[in-house]
Amino acid sequence: MAVPLVLLHLAGAWFVYTAFTIRPAGSWDDEARAGIVLSCVLAIALSVIAAAITLPATIRRVMGPWWLAPPLLLGAAAAIQWSLRA
């Protein structure tokens, strides 16, 4: 289960990175704002999937509870960026 989770975390981190690096050229730049929102939505979706994989007790027992930290942090960062930029 570690390989799919690492891939989900990397993809989520990429979307959070893009959400934080996209800068609108002005108040009229709706495409940049849409890109930020899309990146945030995809990062949150990947975080929910990764958390759903990690939440069962059998997975946590084998892999450890620290695997819940990356999806929670990435999801929170994406939600904050979405609320600030949207």
PDB file of N, CA, C and O in Angstrom:
ATOM      1  N   MET A   1       0.809  -1.205   0.000  1.00  0.00           N
ATOM      2  CA  MET A   1       0.000   0.000   0.000  1.00  0.00           C
ATOM      3  C   MET A   1       0.848   1.263   0.000  1.00  0.00           C
ATOM      4  O   MET A   1       0.336   2.351  -0.263  1.00  0.00           O
ATOM      5  N   ALA A   2       2.117   1.134   0.287  1.00  0.00           N
ATOM      6  CA  ALA A   2       2.959   2.325   0.366  1.00  0.00           C
ATOM      7  C   ALA A   2       3.146   2.976  -1.007  1.00  0.00           C
ATOM      8  O   ALA A   2       3.146   4.202  -1.114  1.00  0.00           O
ATOM      9  N   VAL A   3       3.304   2.174  -2.044  1.00  0.00           N
ATOM     10  CA  VAL A   3       3.553   2.747  -3.374  1.00  0.00           C
ATOM     11  C   VAL A   3       2.366   3.578  -3.863  1.00  0.00           C
ATOM     12  O   VAL A   3       2.576   4.712  -4.293  1.00  0.00           O
ATOM     13  N   PRO A   4       1.129   3.071  -3.821  1.00  0.00           N
ATOM     14  CA  PRO A   4       0.016   3.927  -4.245  1.00  0.00           C
ATOM     15  C   PRO A   4      -0.140   5.179  -3.383  1.00  0.00           C
ATOM     16  O   PRO A   4      -0.472   6.252  -3.887  1.00  0.00           O
ATOM     17  N   LEU A   5       0.102   5.034  -2.084  1.00  0.00           N
ATOM     18  CA  LEU A   5      -0.018   6.207  -1.213  1.00  0.00           C
ATOM     19  C   LEU A   5       1.049   7.251  -1.528  1.00  0.00           C
ATOM     20  O   LEU A   5       0.754   8.445  -1.557  1.00  0.00           O
ATOM     21  N   VAL A   6       2.269   6.819  -1.760  1.00  0.00           N
ATOM     22  CA  VAL A   6       3.333   7.767  -2.105  1.00  0.00           C
ATOM     23  C   VAL A   6       3.005   8.465  -3.423  1.00  0.00           C
ATOM     24  O   VAL A   6       3.210   9.672  -3.552  1.00  0.00           O
ATOM     25  N   LEU A   7       2.500   7.720  -4.397  1.00  0.00           N
ATOM     26  CA  LEU A   7       2.120   8.334  -5.671  1.00  0.00           C
ATOM     27  C   LEU A   7       0.977   9.339  -5.492  1.00  0.00           C
ATOM     28  O   LEU A   7       0.987  10.409  -6.100  1.00  0.00           O
ATOM     29  N   LEU A   8      -0.003   8.992  -4.659  1.00  0.00           N
ATOM     30  CA  LEU A   8      -1.096   9.933  -4.385  1.00  0.00           C
ATOM     31  C   LEU A   8      -0.582  11.178  -3.670  1.00  0.00           C
ATOM     32  O   LEU A   8      -1.013  12.289  -3.978  1.00  0.00           O
ATOM     33  N   HIS A   9       0.336  11.004  -2.717  1.00  0.00           N
ATOM     34  CA  HIS A   9       0.895  12.151  -1.996  1.00  0.00           C
ATOM     35  C   HIS A   9       1.706  13.037  -2.932  1.00  0.00           C
ATOM     36  O   HIS A   9       1.627  14.263  -2.846  1.00  0.00           O
ATOM     37  N   LEU A  10       2.480  12.433  -3.822  1.00  0.00           N
ATOM     38  CA  LEU A  10       3.277  13.226  -4.768  1.00  0.00           C
ATOM     39  C   LEU A  10       2.380  14.003  -5.731  1.00  0.00           C
ATOM     40  O   LEU A  10       2.634  15.175  -6.010  1.00  0.00           O
ATOM     41  N   ALA A  11       1.342  13.357  -6.234  1.00  0.00           N
ATOM     42  CA  ALA A  11       0.415  14.051  -7.134  1.00  0.00           C
ATOM     43  C   ALA A  11      -0.309  15.178  -6.393  1.00  0.00           C
ATOM     44  O   ALA A  11      -0.474  16.273  -6.931  1.00  0.00           O
ATOM     45  N   GLY A  12      -0.735  14.909  -5.170  1.00  0.00           N
ATOM     46  CA  GLY A  12      -1.386  15.953  -4.379  1.00  0.00           C
ATOM     47  C   GLY A  12      -0.458  17.114  -4.086  1.00  0.00           C
ATOM     48  O   GLY A  12      -0.869  18.273  -4.138  1.00  0.00           O
ATOM     49  N   ALA A  13       0.808  16.804  -3.775  1.00  0.00           N
ATOM     50  CA  ALA A  13       1.788  17.864  -3.527  1.00  0.00           C
ATOM     51  C   ALA A  13       2.018  18.688  -4.790  1.00  0.00           C
ATOM     52  O   ALA A  13       2.199  19.903  -4.710  1.00  0.00           O
ATOM     53  N   TRP A  14       2.014  18.042  -5.949  1.00  0.00           N
ATOM     54  CA  TRP A  14       2.185  18.774  -7.210  1.00  0.00           C
ATOM     55  C   TRP A  14       1.027  19.752  -7.421  1.00  0.00           C
ATOM     56  O   TRP A  14       1.247  20.898  -7.816  1.00  0.00           O
ATOM     57  N   PHE A  15      -0.192  19.309  -7.163  1.00  0.00           N
ATOM     58  CA  PHE A  15      -1.334  20.197  -7.345  1.00  0.00           C
ATOM     59  C   PHE A  15      -1.331  21.338  -6.331  1.00  0.00           C
ATOM     60  O   PHE A  15      -1.720  22.457  -6.667  1.00  0.00           O
ATOM     61  N   VAL A  16      -0.903  21.079  -5.108  1.00  0.00           N
ATOM     62  CA  VAL A  16      -0.788  22.160  -4.117  1.00  0.00           C
ATOM     63  C   VAL A  16       0.284  23.150  -4.560  1.00  0.00           C
ATOM     64  O   VAL A  16       0.102  24.362  -4.442  1.00  0.00           O
ATOM     65  N   TYR A  17       1.400  22.635  -5.068  1.00  0.00           N
ATOM     66  CA  TYR A  17       2.474  23.506  -5.567  1.00  0.00           C
ATOM     67  C   TYR A  17       1.967  24.391  -6.703  1.00  0.00           C
ATOM     68  O   TYR A  17       2.234  25.592  -6.721  1.00  0.00           O
ATOM     69  N   THR A  18       1.237  23.802  -7.652  1.00  0.00           N
ATOM     70  CA  THR A  18       0.730  24.616  -8.758  1.00  0.00           C
ATOM     71  C   THR A  18      -0.293  25.641  -8.278  1.00  0.00           C
ATOM     72  O   THR A  18      -0.353  26.755  -8.798  1.00  0.00           O
ATOM     73  N   ALA A  19      -1.100  25.261  -7.282  1.00  0.00           N
ATOM     74  CA  ALA A  19      -2.084  26.215  -6.753  1.00  0.00           C
ATOM     75  C   ALA A  19      -1.397  27.401  -6.094  1.00  0.00           C
ATOM     76  O   ALA A  19      -1.905  28.520  -6.157  1.00  0.00           O
ATOM     77  N   PHE A  20      -0.248  27.172  -5.463  1.00  0.00           N
ATOM     78  CA  PHE A  20       0.459  28.256  -4.802  1.00  0.00           C
ATOM     79  C   PHE A  20       1.326  29.067  -5.758  1.00  0.00           C
ATOM     80  O   PHE A  20       1.666  30.206  -5.439  1.00  0.00           O
ATOM     81  N   THR A  21       1.696  28.524  -6.917  1.00  0.00           N
ATOM     82  CA  THR A  21       2.581  29.251  -7.831  1.00  0.00           C
ATOM     83  C   THR A  21       1.845  29.985  -8.946  1.00  0.00           C
ATOM     84  O   THR A  21       2.419  30.883  -9.563  1.00  0.00           O
ATOM     85  N   ILE A  22       0.597  29.632  -9.221  1.00  0.00           N
ATOM     86  CA  ILE A  22      -0.163  30.345 -10.251  1.00  0.00           C
ATOM     87  C   ILE A  22      -0.511  31.726  -9.711  1.00  0.00           C
ATOM     88  O   ILE A  22      -1.069  31.857  -8.622  1.00  0.00           O
ATOM     89  N   ARG A  23      -0.178  32.749 -10.482  1.00  0.00           N
ATOM     90  CA  ARG A  23      -0.481  34.130 -10.088  1.00  0.00           C
ATOM     91  C   ARG A  23      -1.344  34.788 -11.167  1.00  0.00           C
ATOM     92  O   ARG A  23      -0.947  34.827 -12.332  1.00  0.00           O
ATOM     93  N   PRO A  24      -2.497  35.297 -10.800  1.00  0.00           N
ATOM     94  CA  PRO A  24      -3.311  36.029 -11.775  1.00  0.00           C
ATOM     95  C   PRO A  24      -2.598  37.318 -12.207  1.00  0.00           C
ATOM     96  O   PRO A  24      -1.936  37.973 -11.402  1.00  0.00           O
ATOM     97  N   ALA A  25      -2.742  37.661 -13.466  1.00  0.00           N
ATOM     98  CA  ALA A  25      -2.119  38.872 -13.988  1.00  0.00           C
ATOM     99  C   ALA A  25      -2.869  40.119 -13.524  1.00  0.00           C
ATOM    100  O   ALA A  25      -2.312  41.217 -13.525  1.00  0.00           O
ATOM    101  N   GLY A  26      -4.094  39.955 -13.140  1.00  0.00           N
ATOM    102  CA  GLY A  26      -4.900  41.077 -12.669  1.00  0.00           C
ATOM    103  C   GLY A  26      -6.253  40.580 -12.206  1.00  0.00           C
ATOM    104  O   GLY A  26      -6.513  39.377 -12.172  1.00  0.00           O
ATOM    105  N   SER A  27      -7.104  41.514 -11.853  1.00  0.00           N
ATOM    106  CA  SER A  27      -8.432  41.128 -11.368  1.00  0.00           C
ATOM    107  C   SER A  27      -9.290  40.530 -12.482  1.00  0.00           C
ATOM    108  O   SER A  27     -10.288  39.863 -12.206  1.00  0.00           O
ATOM    109  N   TRP A  28      -8.909  40.764 -13.730  1.00  0.00           N
ATOM    110  CA  TRP A  28      -9.652  40.270 -14.880  1.00  0.00           C
ATOM    111  C   TRP A  28      -9.231  38.866 -15.305  1.00  0.00           C
ATOM    112  O   TRP A  28      -9.865  38.289 -16.189  1.00  0.00           O
ATOM    113  N   ASP A  29      -8.190  38.298 -14.710  1.00  0.00           N
ATOM    114  CA  ASP A  29      -7.618  37.026 -15.140  1.00  0.00           C
ATOM    115  C   ASP A  29      -8.386  35.849 -14.538  1.00  0.00           C
ATOM    116  O   ASP A  29      -7.963  35.248 -13.550  1.00  0.00           O
ATOM    117  N   ASP A  30      -9.522  35.538 -15.160  1.00  0.00           N
ATOM    118  CA  ASP A  30     -10.370  34.455 -14.660  1.00  0.00           C
ATOM    119  C   ASP A  30      -9.775  33.079 -14.925  1.00  0.00           C
ATOM    120  O   ASP A  30     -10.037  32.143 -14.169  1.00  0.00           O
ATOM    121  N   GLU A  31      -8.971  32.932 -15.994  1.00  0.00           N
ATOM    122  CA  GLU A  31      -8.364  31.636 -16.292  1.00  0.00           C
ATOM    123  C   GLU A  31      -7.376  31.217 -15.201  1.00  0.00           C
ATOM    124  O   GLU A  31      -7.316  30.042 -14.838  1.00  0.00           O
ATOM    125  N   ALA A  32      -6.609  32.161 -14.683  1.00  0.00           N
ATOM    126  CA  ALA A  32      -5.661  31.837 -13.609  1.00  0.00           C
ATOM    127  C   ALA A  32      -6.409  31.441 -12.342  1.00  0.00           C
ATOM    128  O   ALA A  32      -6.024  30.494 -11.656  1.00  0.00           O
ATOM    129  N   ARG A  33      -7.467  32.161 -12.040  1.00  0.00           N
ATOM    130  CA  ARG A  33      -8.267  31.799 -10.862  1.00  0.00           C
ATOM    131  C   ARG A  33      -8.905  30.424 -11.032  1.00  0.00           C
ATOM    132  O   ARG A  33      -8.980  29.656 -10.073  1.00  0.00           O
ATOM    133  N   ALA A  34      -9.362  30.109 -12.229  1.00  0.00           N
ATOM    134  CA  ALA A  34      -9.931  28.781 -12.487  1.00  0.00           C
ATOM    135  C   ALA A  34      -8.859  27.700 -12.353  1.00  0.00           C
ATOM    136  O   ALA A  34      -9.144  26.605 -11.870  1.00  0.00           O
ATOM    137  N   GLY A  35      -7.640  27.995 -12.772  1.00  0.00           N
ATOM    138  CA  GLY A  35      -6.541  27.050 -12.611  1.00  0.00           C
ATOM    139  C   GLY A  35      -6.209  26.802 -11.151  1.00  0.00           C
ATOM    140  O   GLY A  35      -5.915  25.673 -10.759  1.00  0.00           O
ATOM    141  N   ILE A  36      -6.257  27.849 -10.352  1.00  0.00           N
ATOM    142  CA  ILE A  36      -6.012  27.702  -8.913  1.00  0.00           C
ATOM    143  C   ILE A  36      -7.093  26.837  -8.277  1.00  0.00           C
ATOM    144  O   ILE A  36      -6.794  25.936  -7.493  1.00  0.00           O
ATOM    145  N   VAL A  37      -8.339  27.111  -8.615  1.00  0.00           N
ATOM    146  CA  VAL A  37      -9.451  26.341  -8.053  1.00  0.00           C
ATOM    147  C   VAL A  37      -9.360  24.882  -8.490  1.00  0.00           C
ATOM    148  O   VAL A  37      -9.569  23.983  -7.676  1.00  0.00           O
ATOM    149  N   LEU A  38      -9.050  24.636  -9.762  1.00  0.00           N
ATOM    150  CA  LEU A  38      -8.925  23.271 -10.248  1.00  0.00           C
ATOM    151  C   LEU A  38      -7.798  22.529  -9.534  1.00  0.00           C
ATOM    152  O   LEU A  38      -7.967  21.374  -9.144  1.00  0.00           O
ATOM    153  N   SER A  39      -6.663  23.177  -9.362  1.00  0.00           N
ATOM    154  CA  SER A  39      -5.556  22.548  -8.648  1.00  0.00           C
ATOM    155  C   SER A  39      -5.937  22.224  -7.205  1.00  0.00           C
ATOM    156  O   SER A  39      -5.592  21.160  -6.691  1.00  0.00           O
ATOM    157  N   CYS A  40      -6.638  23.130  -6.565  1.00  0.00           N
ATOM    158  CA  CYS A  40      -7.069  22.893  -5.180  1.00  0.00           C
ATOM    159  C   CYS A  40      -8.069  21.745  -5.095  1.00  0.00           C
ATOM    160  O   CYS A  40      -7.973  20.901  -4.204  1.00  0.00           O
ATOM    161  N   VAL A  41      -9.018  21.711  -6.008  1.00  0.00           N
ATOM    162  CA  VAL A  41     -10.018  20.645  -5.999  1.00  0.00           C
ATOM    163  C   VAL A  41      -9.354  19.288  -6.221  1.00  0.00           C
ATOM    164  O   VAL A  41      -9.678  18.316  -5.539  1.00  0.00           O
ATOM    165  N   LEU A  42      -8.424  19.223  -7.178  1.00  0.00           N
ATOM    166  CA  LEU A  42      -7.735  17.960  -7.433  1.00  0.00           C
ATOM    167  C   LEU A  42      -6.874  17.538  -6.251  1.00  0.00           C
ATOM    168  O   LEU A  42      -6.808  16.352  -5.929  1.00  0.00           O
ATOM    169  N   ALA A  43      -6.212  18.494  -5.600  1.00  0.00           N
ATOM    170  CA  ALA A  43      -5.393  18.168  -4.428  1.00  0.00           C
ATOM    171  C   ALA A  43      -6.268  17.658  -3.286  1.00  0.00           C
ATOM    172  O   ALA A  43      -5.902  16.701  -2.604  1.00  0.00           O
ATOM    173  N   ILE A  44      -7.407  18.284  -3.077  1.00  0.00           N
ATOM    174  CA  ILE A  44      -8.315  17.836  -2.013  1.00  0.00           C
ATOM    175  C   ILE A  44      -8.871  16.456  -2.348  1.00  0.00           C
ATOM    176  O   ILE A  44      -8.988  15.611  -1.460  1.00  0.00           O
ATOM    177  N   ALA A  45      -9.214  16.215  -3.602  1.00  0.00           N
ATOM    178  CA  ALA A  45      -9.733  14.902  -4.001  1.00  0.00           C
ATOM    179  C   ALA A  45      -8.687  13.812  -3.770  1.00  0.00           C
ATOM    180  O   ALA A  45      -9.010  12.743  -3.251  1.00  0.00           O
ATOM    181  N   LEU A  46      -7.449  14.073  -4.150  1.00  0.00           N
ATOM    182  CA  LEU A  46      -6.389  13.091  -3.929  1.00  0.00           C
ATOM    183  C   LEU A  46      -6.124  12.882  -2.443  1.00  0.00           C
ATOM    184  O   LEU A  46      -5.810  11.769  -2.022  1.00  0.00           O
ATOM    185  N   SER A  47      -6.247  13.933  -1.650  1.00  0.00           N
ATOM    186  CA  SER A  47      -6.067  13.804  -0.203  1.00  0.00           C
ATOM    187  C   SER A  47      -7.166  12.951   0.414  1.00  0.00           C
ATOM    188  O   SER A  47      -6.902  12.147   1.308  1.00  0.00           O
ATOM    189  N   VAL A  48      -8.384  13.119  -0.052  1.00  0.00           N
ATOM    190  CA  VAL A  48      -9.497  12.316   0.457  1.00  0.00           C
ATOM    191  C   VAL A  48      -9.298  10.846   0.084  1.00  0.00           C
ATOM    192  O   VAL A  48      -9.542   9.959   0.902  1.00  0.00           O
ATOM    193  N   ILE A  49      -8.859  10.589  -1.135  1.00  0.00           N
ATOM    194  CA  ILE A  49      -8.615   9.206  -1.549  1.00  0.00           C
ATOM    195  C   ILE A  49      -7.501   8.586  -0.712  1.00  0.00           C
ATOM    196  O   ILE A  49      -7.632   7.453  -0.248  1.00  0.00           O
ATOM    197  N   ALA A  50      -6.403   9.322  -0.514  1.00  0.00           N
ATOM    198  CA  ALA A  50      -5.288   8.800   0.275  1.00  0.00           C
ATOM    199  C   ALA A  50      -5.704   8.572   1.732  1.00  0.00           C
ATOM    200  O   ALA A  50      -5.304   7.581   2.342  1.00  0.00           O
ATOM    201  N   ALA A  51      -6.494   9.474   2.282  1.00  0.00           N
ATOM    202  CA  ALA A  51      -6.957   9.294   3.660  1.00  0.00           C
ATOM    203  C   ALA A  51      -7.902   8.104   3.757  1.00  0.00           C
ATOM    204  O   ALA A  51      -7.868   7.370   4.745  1.00  0.00           O
ATOM    205  N   ALA A  52      -8.742   7.902   2.749  1.00  0.00           N
ATOM    206  CA  ALA A  52      -9.657   6.759   2.759  1.00  0.00           C
ATOM    207  C   ALA A  52      -8.895   5.442   2.687  1.00  0.00           C
ATOM    208  O   ALA A  52      -9.315   4.447   3.278  1.00  0.00           O
ATOM    209  N   ILE A  53      -7.783   5.430   1.970  1.00  0.00           N
ATOM    210  CA  ILE A  53      -6.963   4.226   1.921  1.00  0.00           C
ATOM    211  C   ILE A  53      -6.293   3.980   3.263  1.00  0.00           C
ATOM    212  O   ILE A  53      -6.151   2.831   3.681  1.00  0.00           O
ATOM    213  N   THR A  54      -5.882   5.038   3.940  1.00  0.00           N
ATOM    214  CA  THR A  54      -5.113   4.914   5.179  1.00  0.00           C
ATOM    215  C   THR A  54      -5.996   4.701   6.407  1.00  0.00           C
ATOM    216  O   THR A  54      -5.518   4.164   7.407  1.00  0.00           O
ATOM    217  N   LEU A  55      -7.244   5.095   6.368  1.00  0.00           N
ATOM    218  CA  LEU A  55      -8.097   5.063   7.562  1.00  0.00           C
ATOM    219  C   LEU A  55      -8.426   3.684   8.131  1.00  0.00           C
ATOM    220  O   LEU A  55      -8.542   3.574   9.352  1.00  0.00           O
ATOM    221  N   PRO A  56      -8.584   2.639   7.347  1.00  0.00           N
ATOM    222  CA  PRO A  56      -8.926   1.355   7.974  1.00  0.00           C
ATOM    223  C   PRO A  56      -7.881   0.927   9.007  1.00  0.00           C
ATOM    224  O   PRO A  56      -6.680   1.117   8.812  1.00  0.00           O
ATOM    225  N   ALA A  57      -8.356   0.353  10.097  1.00  0.00           N
ATOM    226  CA  ALA A  57      -7.471  -0.018  11.205  1.00  0.00           C
ATOM    227  C   ALA A  57      -6.416  -1.032  10.790  1.00  0.00           C
ATOM    228  O   ALA A  57      -5.302  -1.015  11.314  1.00  0.00           O
ATOM    229  N   THR A  58      -6.754  -1.912   9.856  1.00  0.00           N
ATOM    230  CA  THR A  58      -5.763  -2.907   9.429  1.00  0.00           C
ATOM    231  C   THR A  58      -4.597  -2.255   8.693  1.00  0.00           C
ATOM    232  O   THR A  58      -3.454  -2.685   8.848  1.00  0.00           O
ATOM    233  N   ILE A  59      -4.863  -1.245   7.911  1.00  0.00           N
ATOM    234  CA  ILE A  59      -3.800  -0.534   7.194  1.00  0.00           C
ATOM    235  C   ILE A  59      -2.966   0.277   8.183  1.00  0.00           C
ATOM    236  O   ILE A  59      -1.737   0.256   8.116  1.00  0.00           O
ATOM    237  N   ARG A  60      -3.615   0.985   9.091  1.00  0.00           N
ATOM    238  CA  ARG A  60      -2.877   1.796  10.075  1.00  0.00           C
ATOM    239  C   ARG A  60      -2.011   0.936  10.964  1.00  0.00           C
ATOM    240  O   ARG A  60      -0.912   1.344  11.340  1.00  0.00           O
ATOM    241  N   ARG A  61      -2.487  -0.250  11.309  1.00  0.00           N
ATOM    242  CA  ARG A  61      -1.722  -1.140  12.170  1.00  0.00           C
ATOM    243  C   ARG A  61      -0.436  -1.574  11.479  1.00  0.00           C
ATOM    244  O   ARG A  61       0.613  -1.659  12.118  1.00  0.00           O
ATOM    245  N   VAL A  62      -0.509  -1.847  10.186  1.00  0.00           N
ATOM    246  CA  VAL A  62       0.661  -2.315   9.441  1.00  0.00           C
ATOM    247  C   VAL A  62       1.581  -1.153   9.078  1.00  0.00           C
ATOM    248  O   VAL A  62       2.798  -1.259   9.231  1.00  0.00           O
ATOM    249  N   MET A  63       1.018  -0.050   8.602  1.00  0.00           N
ATOM    250  CA  MET A  63       1.829   1.045   8.069  1.00  0.00           C
ATOM    251  C   MET A  63       2.120   2.130   9.089  1.00  0.00           C
ATOM    252  O   MET A  63       3.108   2.850   8.947  1.00  0.00           O
ATOM    253  N   GLY A  64       1.317   2.265  10.080  1.00  0.00           N
ATOM    254  CA  GLY A  64       1.520   3.309  11.071  1.00  0.00           C
ATOM    255  C   GLY A  64       0.590   4.486  10.836  1.00  0.00           C
ATOM    256  O   GLY A  64       0.176   4.746   9.707  1.00  0.00           O
ATOM    257  N   PRO A  65       0.262   5.198  11.912  1.00  0.00           N
ATOM    258  CA  PRO A  65      -0.685   6.309  11.795  1.00  0.00           C
ATOM    259  C   PRO A  65      -0.093   7.555  11.131  1.00  0.00           C
ATOM    260  O   PRO A  65      -0.850   8.437  10.725  1.00  0.00           O
ATOM    261  N   TRP A  66       1.213   7.654  11.009  1.00  0.00           N
ATOM    262  CA  TRP A  66       1.811   8.854  10.421  1.00  0.00           C
ATOM    263  C   TRP A  66       1.471   8.998   8.949  1.00  0.00           C
ATOM    264  O   TRP A  66       1.649  10.078   8.387  1.00  0.00           O
ATOM    265  N   TRP A  67       0.985   7.938   8.305  1.00  0.00           N
ATOM    266  CA  TRP A  67       0.587   8.033   6.900  1.00  0.00           C
ATOM    267  C   TRP A  67      -0.648   8.912   6.718  1.00  0.00           C
ATOM    268  O   TRP A  67      -0.972   9.289   5.592  1.00  0.00           O
ATOM    269  N   LEU A  68      -1.335   9.240   7.796  1.00  0.00           N
ATOM    270  CA  LEU A  68      -2.476  10.158   7.703  1.00  0.00           C
ATOM    271  C   LEU A  68      -2.037  11.620   7.635  1.00  0.00           C
ATOM    272  O   LEU A  68      -2.817  12.474   7.214  1.00  0.00           O
ATOM    273  N   ALA A  69      -0.816  11.919   8.037  1.00  0.00           N
ATOM    274  CA  ALA A  69      -0.361  13.309   8.069  1.00  0.00           C
ATOM    275  C   ALA A  69      -0.287  13.960   6.686  1.00  0.00           C
ATOM    276  O   ALA A  69      -0.815  15.061   6.527  1.00  0.00           O
ATOM    277  N   PRO A  70       0.339  13.343   5.677  1.00  0.00           N
ATOM    278  CA  PRO A  70       0.425  14.026   4.380  1.00  0.00           C
ATOM    279  C   PRO A  70      -0.921  14.383   3.753  1.00  0.00           C
ATOM    280  O   PRO A  70      -1.076  15.512   3.288  1.00  0.00           O
ATOM    281  N   PRO A  71      -1.920  13.463   3.716  1.00  0.00           N
ATOM    282  CA  PRO A  71      -3.180  13.897   3.108  1.00  0.00           C
ATOM    283  C   PRO A  71      -3.875  14.996   3.902  1.00  0.00           C
ATOM    284  O   PRO A  71      -4.525  15.864   3.318  1.00  0.00           O
ATOM    285  N   LEU A  72      -3.745  14.968   5.226  1.00  0.00           N
ATOM    286  CA  LEU A  72      -4.382  16.019   6.024  1.00  0.00           C
ATOM    287  C   LEU A  72      -3.701  17.365   5.795  1.00  0.00           C
ATOM    288  O   LEU A  72      -4.377  18.384   5.661  1.00  0.00           O
ATOM    289  N   LEU A  73      -2.379  17.379   5.749  1.00  0.00           N
ATOM    290  CA  LEU A  73      -1.650  18.636   5.526  1.00  0.00           C
ATOM    291  C   LEU A  73      -1.867  19.174   4.116  1.00  0.00           C
ATOM    292  O   LEU A  73      -2.103  20.368   3.934  1.00  0.00           O
ATOM    293  N   LEU A  74      -1.787  18.301   3.125  1.00  0.00           N
ATOM    294  CA  LEU A  74      -1.983  18.747   1.741  1.00  0.00           C
ATOM    295  C   LEU A  74      -3.419  19.219   1.514  1.00  0.00           C
ATOM    296  O   LEU A  74      -3.648  20.220   0.836  1.00  0.00           O
ATOM    297  N   GLY A  75      -4.373  18.499   2.077  1.00  0.00           N
ATOM    298  CA  GLY A  75      -5.772  18.916   1.947  1.00  0.00           C
ATOM    299  C   GLY A  75      -6.039  20.247   2.623  1.00  0.00           C
ATOM    300  O   GLY A  75      -6.774  21.082   2.097  1.00  0.00           O
ATOM    301  N   ALA A  76      -5.440  20.445   3.794  1.00  0.00           N
ATOM    302  CA  ALA A  76      -5.615  21.718   4.501  1.00  0.00           C
ATOM    303  C   ALA A  76      -4.970  22.867   3.732  1.00  0.00           C
ATOM    304  O   ALA A  76      -5.547  23.950   3.632  1.00  0.00           O
ATOM    305  N   ALA A  77      -3.776  22.637   3.189  1.00  0.00           N
ATOM    306  CA  ALA A  77      -3.104  23.683   2.409  1.00  0.00           C
ATOM    307  C   ALA A  77      -3.911  24.046   1.167  1.00  0.00           C
ATOM    308  O   ALA A  77      -4.035  25.222   0.824  1.00  0.00           O
ATOM    309  N   ALA A  78      -4.458  23.041   0.497  1.00  0.00           N
ATOM    310  CA  ALA A  78      -5.270  23.306  -0.697  1.00  0.00           C
ATOM    311  C   ALA A  78      -6.554  24.045  -0.332  1.00  0.00           C
ATOM    312  O   ALA A  78      -6.972  24.949  -1.056  1.00  0.00           O
ATOM    313  N   ALA A  79      -7.184  23.672   0.778  1.00  0.00           N
ATOM    314  CA  ALA A  79      -8.414  24.341   1.187  1.00  0.00           C
ATOM    315  C   ALA A  79      -8.140  25.799   1.564  1.00  0.00           C
ATOM    316  O   ALA A  79      -8.938  26.681   1.246  1.00  0.00           O
ATOM    317  N   ILE A  80      -7.033  26.051   2.228  1.00  0.00           N
ATOM    318  CA  ILE A  80      -6.689  27.423   2.590  1.00  0.00           C
ATOM    319  C   ILE A  80      -6.417  28.258   1.349  1.00  0.00           C
ATOM    320  O   ILE A  80      -6.894  29.386   1.231  1.00  0.00           O
ATOM    321  N   GLN A  81      -5.642  27.692   0.418  1.00  0.00           N
ATOM    322  CA  GLN A  81      -5.336  28.429  -0.824  1.00  0.00           C
ATOM    323  C   GLN A  81      -6.617  28.690  -1.609  1.00  0.00           C
ATOM    324  O   GLN A  81      -6.795  29.777  -2.160  1.00  0.00           O
ATOM    325  N   TRP A  82      -7.497  27.718  -1.662  1.00  0.00           N
ATOM    326  CA  TRP A  82      -8.763  27.880  -2.382  1.00  0.00           C
ATOM    327  C   TRP A  82      -9.586  28.998  -1.758  1.00  0.00           C
ATOM    328  O   TRP A  82     -10.169  29.815  -2.470  1.00  0.00           O
ATOM    329  N   SER A  83      -9.634  29.038  -0.447  1.00  0.00           N
ATOM    330  CA  SER A  83     -10.441  30.073   0.215  1.00  0.00           C
ATOM    331  C   SER A  83      -9.825  31.468   0.050  1.00  0.00           C
ATOM    332  O   SER A  83     -10.549  32.462   0.028  1.00  0.00           O
ATOM    333  N   LEU A  84      -8.510  31.546  -0.065  1.00  0.00           N
ATOM    334  CA  LEU A  84      -7.862  32.844  -0.226  1.00  0.00           C
ATOM    335  C   LEU A  84      -7.921  33.365  -1.663  1.00  0.00           C
ATOM    336  O   LEU A  84      -8.047  34.570  -1.882  1.00  0.00           O
ATOM    337  N   ARG A  85      -7.833  32.470  -2.630  1.00  0.00           N
ATOM    338  CA  ARG A  85      -7.713  32.888  -4.029  1.00  0.00           C
ATOM    339  C   ARG A  85      -9.007  32.839  -4.823  1.00  0.00           C
ATOM    340  O   ARG A  85      -9.109  33.487  -5.864  1.00  0.00           O
ATOM    341  N   ALA A  86      -9.988  32.093  -4.364  1.00  0.00           N
ATOM    342  CA  ALA A  86     -11.201  31.937  -5.174  1.00  0.00           C
ATOM    343  C   ALA A  86     -12.102  33.139  -5.062  1.00  0.00           C
ATOM    344  O   ALA A  86     -13.166  33.172  -5.681  1.00  0.00           O
TER     345      ALA A  86
END
